[in-house]
Amino acid sequence: MLGSAEWTPDSLAHALPSADMRQEFWRQFNLTPIGELPGLGERWVKVIENLKAGVARGIELRAYQQAHGGQLPPEYTDVTDLIMDSQAA
């Protein structure tokens, strides 16, 4: 991953996966005082890094499930029922 000093506002926006995220980035960028822009950039770099790490974990999880009949790795807990119960309420 590039260090935050190597990013530009345009490269940050292009690294975001959805139009909504890009729109929010530009909204924040346009409303942030000049002196606070480095901090804003660092926060968005962290968002991008976390998203990429999540994608990598998702790919690894899917590969494990394909190799193990759809089962989750032992270190994971299936919370599907909890989610379904909370959405039904």
N, C-alpha and C positions, 0 to 999 in steps of 0.2 A: 504494500500500500504506500502511496506517496505520502510524504510528510505534509502537514497542513500548509507549509510555506510554498509548496509546489502546486497547489490547487489554485484555480481561478474561479470566480463566481460562475462562469459559464461551464467549466468542467464539473463543478459541484452539481449544478442543475442537471447536466446531462447524465451524471452517474445515478441520479434518483430514478427509481423504477416506475413512477406513475406521474401522470400529469398533475394530479392533486398535490403531490409532494413538491413537484417543481414549482407550481403556483404558490404554495406556502413559502417555499424558500425565497422566491423573488419578492413576495409580499414583505417578508421579514427583512430581506436585504434592503429593500427600498425604504423601510421605516426605521432602520437602525442608524443611530448616530455614527458618524465616521469613526470615532475613537473606539466604538464597540464592535466594529466589523470583524477584527481578528477573532474575538471570542465567539461571534456568531459563526464564522467559518469553521472554527474548531468544533463547535457543537454539531454542525452538519457533517463534517468529516467523520465524527464519531457515529452519527446515524448511519452513514454509508458503510462504515466498517462493520457495524453491528448487523446491518442487513446482509452484507456479503457473508459474514460468519454464519448467520442463520440459514442462508441458502446452502452453504457447505454442509452444515449439520443436517439439513433436510435431505440432501442428496445421500449422505452417509446412512441416514435412517432408512430411507427408501431402499437402498441397496441391501441393508441388513434384512428388512422385511421380505424382500424378494427372495433372499437366500434362505429364509427361515419360515416359509409358509405364512407370511403376514404378521408374524409375532413381533412384538416390540423387544428391543434389547433388554436384558434383565435390569439395567440401571434406570429404565423408564417406567413410569406409572401411567396406565391407561386411565384417563379422566373423562372419557367420552360420556359415561353415564352421568357424571356430575354436571357436565356442560349441558347435556340434554335436559336434566332435571331443572337446572337454573333457567333455561330458556322456556320451559313449559310453565314456570311459575308466573 
